[in-house]
Amino acid sequence: MNVRELKKVRQVRRKHRGRRKLFGTPERPRLSVNRSHLNISAQIIDDISGKTLVSAGTNSKSMSDQVKTGANIKAAEAVGTMLAERARMQGITKVCFDRGGRKFHGRIKALAEAARKTGLEF
C-alpha cells in the first residue's frame, strides 16, 4: 500500500469514528462538509429520515458567478454563508458539525466560522 492509499484509509477511519458519535436529528441536524482539491460543499442532513435538508457547494450554478475557484478559503466562506442563509430560511438554527475526518483547519474552519457568523449554532 502506497502513501496515498494509506492516507485515504486513515481519513476514512477518522470519518467513521466521528460518525459513530455524531447523529443528526430533526431538532439538531448534522452539518456535513465534503472537501476535494477543486471544490468544497456542505449539506445539512436529518439522519433519522435520511434526507438532506439544505445544501450548498462551489460546484453549483448559483456559486459559479460568486467564486472563481472552489479551492480556496474565500470560496469556503461563501459556501458557509450561503448554507447558513438557506438553513435560516428552512427554520434551522442549531446543527452538529461533522468535519468528515479532516482537521478543523483551513477551508473547513473558514466554512464553519462563516456559518457561525451568519447565524448557525454549533
N, CA, C and O of each residue as an XYZ file, in Angstrom:
488
protein
N       0.850     -1.176      0.000
C       0.000      0.000      0.000
C       0.895      1.238      0.000
O       1.773      1.390      0.849
N       0.651      2.119     -0.972
C       1.477      3.312     -1.042
C       0.958      4.387     -0.089
O      -0.064      4.201      0.573
N       1.652      5.483     -0.026
C       1.361      6.551      0.943
C      -0.005      7.163      0.695
O      -0.736      7.439      1.646
N      -0.365      7.380     -0.561
C      -1.648      7.998     -0.896
C      -2.812      7.116     -0.433
O      -3.785      7.614      0.134
N      -2.709      5.810     -0.676
C      -3.766      4.884     -0.244
C      -3.854      4.827      1.272
O      -4.949      4.757      1.830
N      -2.712      4.856      1.939
C      -2.685      4.807      3.390
C      -3.330      6.050      3.998
O      -4.060      5.947      4.983
N      -3.066      7.228      3.416
C      -3.691      8.460      3.905
C      -5.205      8.396      3.757
O      -5.935      8.833      4.646
N      -5.679      7.851      2.637
C      -7.123      7.753      2.402
C      -7.763      6.783      3.400
O      -8.849      7.053      3.913
N      -7.103      5.668      3.675
C      -7.631      4.699      4.639
C      -7.720      5.329      6.025
O      -8.717      5.146      6.724
N      -6.707      6.057      6.421
C      -6.715      6.712      7.732
C      -7.822      7.760      7.828
O      -8.481      7.885      8.860
N      -8.021      8.515      6.740
C      -9.061      9.536      6.735
C     -10.445      8.898      6.838
O     -11.309      9.420      7.543
N     -10.669      7.793      6.158
C     -11.962      7.099      6.225
C     -12.190      6.550      7.630
O     -13.317      6.584      8.125
N     -11.159      6.051      8.271
C     -11.294      5.563      9.650
C     -11.689      6.682     10.600
O     -12.564      6.501     11.446
N     -11.035      7.858     10.460
C     -11.397      9.007     11.295
C     -12.827      9.435     11.030
O     -13.553      9.793     11.957
N     -13.237      9.400      9.768
C     -14.593      9.778      9.391
C     -15.615      8.861     10.061
O     -16.603      9.343     10.614
N     -15.393      7.566     10.018
C     -16.326      6.622     10.629
C     -16.312      6.709     12.151
O     -17.344      6.518     12.795
N     -15.163      6.992     12.719
C     -15.071      7.146     14.168
C     -15.907      8.339     14.631
O     -16.613      8.259     15.636
N     -15.821      9.434     13.897
C     -16.624     10.615     14.225
C     -18.099     10.384     13.970
O     -18.938     10.900     14.708
N     -18.435      9.619     12.940
C     -19.828      9.379     12.583
C     -20.551      8.537     13.623
O     -21.771      8.627     13.756
N     -19.799      7.711     14.366
C     -20.425      6.940     15.448
C     -20.948      7.850     16.541
O     -21.928      7.521     17.208
N     -20.301      8.998     16.733
C     -20.664      9.914     17.815
C     -21.658     10.980     17.359
O     -22.452     11.464     18.167
N     -21.628     11.352     16.084
C     -22.498     12.410     15.564
C     -23.713     11.800     14.894
O     -23.599     10.865     14.101
N     -24.886     12.345     15.227
C     -26.117     11.860     14.613
C     -27.079     13.028     14.500
O     -27.377     13.691     15.494
N     -27.561     13.279     13.308
C     -28.448     14.406     13.080
C     -29.897     14.066     13.367
O     -30.422     13.081     12.847
N     -30.535     14.863     14.181
C     -31.945     14.695     14.496
C     -32.725     15.840     13.838
O     -32.116     16.801     13.369
N     -34.070     15.753     13.797
C     -34.825     16.880     13.228
C     -34.613     18.188     14.003
O     -34.660     19.265     13.409
N     -34.380     18.107     15.325
C     -34.152     19.314     16.122
C     -32.745     19.863     15.920
O     -32.541     21.077     15.930
N     -31.781     18.973     15.738
C     -30.379     19.376     15.572
C     -29.742     18.509     14.481
O     -29.081     17.516     14.785
N     -29.938     18.885     13.210
C     -29.382     18.076     12.126
C     -27.866     18.186     12.039
O     -27.249     19.027     12.691
N     -27.283     17.319     11.220
C     -25.830     17.241     11.071
C     -25.385     18.069      9.874
O     -25.926     17.928      8.777
N     -24.389     18.942     10.091
C     -23.786     19.717      9.007
C     -22.548     18.955      8.551
O     -21.540     18.923      9.256
N     -22.623     18.349      7.385
C     -21.542     17.533      6.861
C     -20.781     18.307      5.792
O     -21.384     18.900      4.897
N     -19.443     18.298      5.891
C     -18.594     19.038      4.960
C     -17.806     18.052      4.106
O     -17.217     17.102      4.621
N     -17.804     18.288      2.801
C     -17.026     17.480      1.872
C     -16.062     18.399      1.137
O     -16.473     19.398      0.546
N     -14.779     18.058      1.176
C     -13.758     18.892      0.557
C     -12.948     18.057     -0.420
O     -12.487     16.965     -0.085
N     -12.777     18.574     -1.626
C     -11.872     17.959     -2.589
C     -10.810     18.987     -2.945
O     -10.813     20.091     -2.399
N      -9.930     18.654     -3.826
C      -8.881     19.612     -4.163
C      -9.389     20.724     -5.075
O      -8.702     21.732     -5.244
N     -10.575     20.570     -5.666
C     -11.126     21.602     -6.536
C     -12.372     22.287     -5.989
O     -12.646     23.432     -6.347
N     -13.131     21.615     -5.132
C     -14.409     22.145     -4.657
C     -14.589     21.892     -3.168
O     -13.867     21.101     -2.560
N     -15.565     22.581     -2.598
C     -15.984     22.321     -1.223
C     -17.503     22.413     -1.209
O     -18.087     23.303     -1.827
N     -18.133     21.488     -0.501
C     -19.583     21.500     -0.397
C     -19.974     21.107      1.014
O     -19.212     20.463      1.735
N     -21.174     21.509      1.389
C     -21.684     21.190      2.714
C     -23.172     20.935      2.600
O     -23.854     21.504      1.748
N     -23.665     20.071      3.474
C     -25.092     19.812      3.496
C     -25.553     19.586      4.920
O     -24.790     19.124      5.769
N     -26.797     19.912      5.171
C     -27.405     19.703      6.476
C     -28.349     18.529      6.334
O     -29.263     18.546      5.511
N     -28.114     17.489      7.160
C     -28.776     16.199      6.994
C     -29.550     15.825      8.251
O     -29.052     15.982      9.367
N     -30.763     15.332      8.065
C     -31.541     14.714      9.127
C     -31.318     13.215      9.001
O     -31.844     12.590      8.080
N     -30.546     12.626      9.913
C     -30.176     11.221      9.800
C     -31.326     10.279     10.126
O     -31.304      9.127      9.692
N     -32.314     10.719     10.863
C     -33.440      9.850     11.196
C     -34.271      9.563      9.944
O     -34.610      8.411      9.673
N     -34.595     10.597      9.191
C     -35.356     10.388      7.959
C     -34.451     10.107      6.763
O     -34.923      9.663      5.716
N     -33.144     10.365      6.917
C     -32.199     10.098      5.844
C     -32.307     11.082      4.696
O     -32.075     10.717      3.544
N     -32.656     12.323      4.995
C     -32.853     13.318      3.949
C     -31.919     14.513      4.138
O     -31.602     14.905      5.261
N     -31.493     15.073      3.020
C     -30.735     16.308      3.030
C     -31.717     17.464      3.074
O     -32.597     17.573      2.220
N     -31.567     18.326      4.070
C     -32.485     19.448      4.241
C     -32.024     20.672      3.455
O     -32.833     21.348      2.820
N     -30.724     20.953      3.498
C     -30.147     22.123      2.839
C     -28.770     21.735      2.319
O     -28.062     20.949      2.948
N     -28.392     22.288      1.167
C     -27.042     22.037      0.671
C     -26.514     23.267     -0.058
O     -27.279     24.104     -0.537
N     -25.192     23.357     -0.128
C     -24.513     24.423     -0.866
C     -23.126     23.924     -1.235
O     -22.530     23.131     -0.505
N     -22.621     24.379     -2.349
C     -21.292     23.967     -2.779
C     -20.762     24.878     -3.862
O     -21.519     25.620     -4.488
N     -19.474     24.823     -4.080
C     -18.862     25.690     -5.082
C     -19.142     25.200     -6.493
O     -18.965     25.960     -7.445
N     -19.568     23.970     -6.656
C     -19.841     23.454     -7.994
C     -21.294     23.681     -8.425
O     -21.694     23.193     -9.482
N     -22.090     24.405     -7.637
C     -23.465     24.707     -8.023
C     -23.505     25.946     -8.920
O     -22.580     26.758     -8.913
N     -24.570     26.079     -9.679
C     -24.687     27.195    -10.624
C     -24.784     28.538     -9.897
O     -24.283     29.547    -10.392
N     -25.425     28.555     -8.726
C     -25.581     29.812     -8.002
C     -24.252     30.331     -7.450
O     -24.109     31.530     -7.210
N     -23.295     29.453     -7.250
C     -21.985     29.867     -6.726
C     -20.970     30.153     -7.835
O     -19.939     30.773     -7.577
N     -21.243     29.715     -9.050
C     -20.241     29.852    -10.113
C     -19.944     31.313    -10.451
O     -18.833     31.634    -10.873
N     -20.933     32.208    -10.269
C     -20.661     33.620    -10.553
C     -20.033     34.340     -9.361
O     -19.479     35.427     -9.530
N     -20.105     33.762     -8.157
C     -19.548     34.401     -6.966
C     -18.073     34.079     -6.766
O     -17.299     34.942     -6.351
N     -17.683     32.851     -7.057
C     -16.299     32.434     -6.803
C     -15.652     31.973     -8.103
O     -16.308     31.412     -8.980
N     -14.368     32.218     -8.202
C     -13.623     31.826     -9.392
C     -13.229     30.348     -9.308
O     -13.341     29.611    -10.288
N     -12.771     29.929     -8.136
C     -12.395     28.543     -7.906
C     -12.939     28.113     -6.552
O     -13.164     28.943     -5.672
N     -13.147     26.828     -6.394
C     -13.658     26.322     -5.130
C     -12.567     25.831     -4.208
O     -12.853     25.222     -3.177
N     -11.322     26.084     -4.563
C     -10.199     25.510     -3.832
C      -9.498     26.509     -2.947
O      -8.291     26.392     -2.730
N     -10.230     27.510     -2.415
C      -9.569     28.459     -1.523
C     -10.494     28.848     -0.366
O     -11.669     28.483     -0.351
N      -9.960     29.577      0.581
C     -10.691     29.938      1.794
C     -11.846     30.884      1.479
O     -12.897     30.806      2.116
N     -11.668     31.759      0.522
C     -12.734     32.699      0.151
C     -13.973     31.940     -0.330
O     -15.095     32.298      0.029
N     -13.780     30.922     -1.118
C     -14.892     30.110     -1.609
C     -15.563     29.354     -0.464
O     -16.788     29.233     -0.437
N     -14.774     28.847      0.475
C     -15.329     28.127      1.622
C     -16.188     29.058      2.475
O     -17.242     28.656      2.967
N     -15.741     30.292      2.648
C     -16.544     31.262      3.401
C     -17.862     31.551      2.695
O     -18.903     31.670      3.342
N     -17.820     31.662      1.376
C     -19.039     31.916      0.607
C     -20.025     30.757      0.733
O     -21.231     30.977      0.842
N     -19.516     29.524      0.720
C     -20.373     28.345      0.873
C     -20.979     28.323      2.266
O     -22.167     28.037      2.416
N     -20.185     28.621      3.288
C     -20.693     28.641      4.662
C     -21.784     29.677      4.857
O     -22.787     29.413      5.521
N     -21.594     30.848      4.282
C     -22.592     31.905      4.381
C     -23.878     31.521      3.670
O     -24.970     31.706      4.207
N     -23.749     30.984      2.454
C     -24.934     30.596      1.689
C     -25.693     29.458      2.386
O     -26.923     29.462      2.429
N     -24.959     28.499      2.924
C     -25.602     27.380      3.616
C     -26.366     27.860      4.842
O     -27.488     27.413      5.081
N     -25.782     28.758      5.618
C     -26.442     29.275      6.819
C     -27.684     30.088      6.462
O     -28.692     30.019      7.165
N     -27.620     30.850      5.386
C     -28.790     31.620      4.961
C     -29.922     30.703      4.530
O     -31.079     30.933      4.881
N     -29.594     29.661      3.769
C     -30.613     28.704      3.338
C     -31.189     27.951      4.526
O     -32.385     27.658      4.560
N     -30.343     27.635      5.502
C     -30.817     26.937      6.698
C     -31.772     27.810      7.496
O     -32.787     27.331      8.002
N     -31.445     29.084      7.607
C     -32.329     30.010      8.328
C     -33.688     30.105      7.659
O     -34.707     30.194      8.343
N     -33.720     30.086      6.334
C     -34.993     30.117      5.601
C     -35.825     28.871      5.880
O     -37.055     28.922      5.853
N     -35.146     27.736      6.153
C     -35.832     26.485      6.475
C     -36.195     26.397      7.958
O     -36.892     25.469      8.370
N     -35.731     27.351      8.758
C     -36.015     27.351     10.186
C     -35.007     26.559     11.004
O     -35.304     26.176     12.135
N     -33.829     26.305     10.461
C     -32.784     25.549     11.156
C     -31.813     26.553     11.764
O     -31.248     27.392     11.063
N     -31.623     26.454     13.099
C     -30.680     27.353     13.770
C     -29.549     26.602     14.451
O     -28.451     27.142     14.588
N     -29.790     25.363     14.883
C     -28.761     24.583     15.576
C     -28.433     23.333     14.777
O     -29.323     22.640     14.284
N     -27.133     23.056     14.657
C     -26.658     21.870     13.952
C     -25.495     21.256     14.733
O     -24.911     21.908     15.599
N     -25.164     20.011     14.425
C     -23.921     19.431     14.940
C     -22.961     19.324     13.749
O     -23.358     18.903     12.662
N     -21.718     19.701     13.958
C     -20.741     19.858     12.875
C     -19.980     18.561     12.654
O     -19.355     18.032     13.573
N     -20.036     18.055     11.432
C     -19.314     16.850     11.031
C     -18.257     17.258     10.018
O     -18.579     17.581      8.875
N     -16.996     17.244     10.435
C     -15.917     17.696      9.561
C     -15.404     16.584      8.650
O     -14.477     16.808      7.872
N     -15.988     15.397      8.733
C     -15.655     14.321      7.805
C     -14.287     13.722      7.986
O     -13.684     13.263      7.016
N     -13.771     13.712      9.219
C     -12.464     13.122      9.473
C     -11.296     14.023      9.142
O     -10.145     13.595      9.234
N     -11.558     15.239      8.765
C     -10.485     16.172      8.436
C     -10.231     17.110      9.609
O     -11.072     17.254     10.496
N      -9.061     17.746      9.603
C      -8.715     18.684     10.660
C      -9.583     19.933     10.569
O      -9.983     20.346      9.480
N      -9.870     20.529     11.723
C     -10.599     21.795     11.766
C      -9.584     22.891     11.486
O      -9.090     23.552     12.399
N      -9.284     23.070     10.201
C      -8.198     23.933      9.793
C      -8.437     24.353      8.354
O      -9.025     23.591      7.586
N      -8.008     25.514      7.976
C      -8.060     25.943      6.589
C      -9.470     26.162      6.080
O     -10.235     26.931      6.661
N      -9.819     25.472      4.973
C     -11.118     25.667      4.338
C     -12.276     25.168      5.201
O     -13.355     25.762      5.194
N     -12.059     24.084      5.940
C     -13.102     23.559      6.824
C     -13.418     24.590      7.909
O     -14.582     24.856      8.208
N     -12.375     25.158      8.486
C     -12.545     26.164      9.530
C     -13.205     27.422      8.979
O     -14.070     27.999      9.637
N     -12.815     27.853      7.791
C     -13.397     29.051      7.181
C     -14.889     28.863      6.926
O     -15.677     29.777      7.169
N     -15.281     27.694      6.442
C     -16.694     27.408      6.209
C     -17.472     27.439      7.519
O     -18.552     28.024      7.591
N     -16.925     26.811      8.549
C     -17.609     26.752      9.849
C     -17.765     28.145     10.461
O     -18.837     28.488     10.958
N     -16.717     28.932     10.425
C     -16.786     30.264     11.028
C     -17.736     31.181     10.267
O     -18.417     32.004     10.880
N     -17.795     31.053      8.934
C     -18.735     31.852      8.150
C     -20.174     31.453      8.466
O     -21.056     32.308      8.540
N     -20.407     30.172      8.651
C     -21.754     29.706      9.005
C     -22.145     30.192     10.400
O     -23.297     30.555     10.634
N     -21.191     30.198     11.316
C     -21.463     30.711     12.666
C     -21.790     32.195     12.636
O     -22.713     32.645     13.316
N     -21.032     32.961     11.846
C     -21.263     34.398     11.745
C     -22.645     34.704     11.176
O     -23.279     35.690     11.553
N     -23.101     33.853     10.270
C     -24.370     34.084      9.601
C     -25.555     33.622     10.450
O     -26.697     33.955     10.136
N     -25.305     32.866     11.514
C     -26.406     32.558     12.425
C     -26.577     31.123     12.845
O     -27.438     30.845     13.680
N     -25.799     30.182     12.309
C     -25.915     28.789     12.751
C     -25.192     28.603     14.076
O     -24.138     29.197     14.304
N     -25.756     27.781     14.945
C     -25.123     27.475     16.236
C     -24.632     26.039     16.220
O     -25.382     25.115     15.904
N     -23.345     25.861     16.570
C     -22.776     24.526     16.780
C     -21.506     24.638     17.576
O     -20.867     23.626     17.864
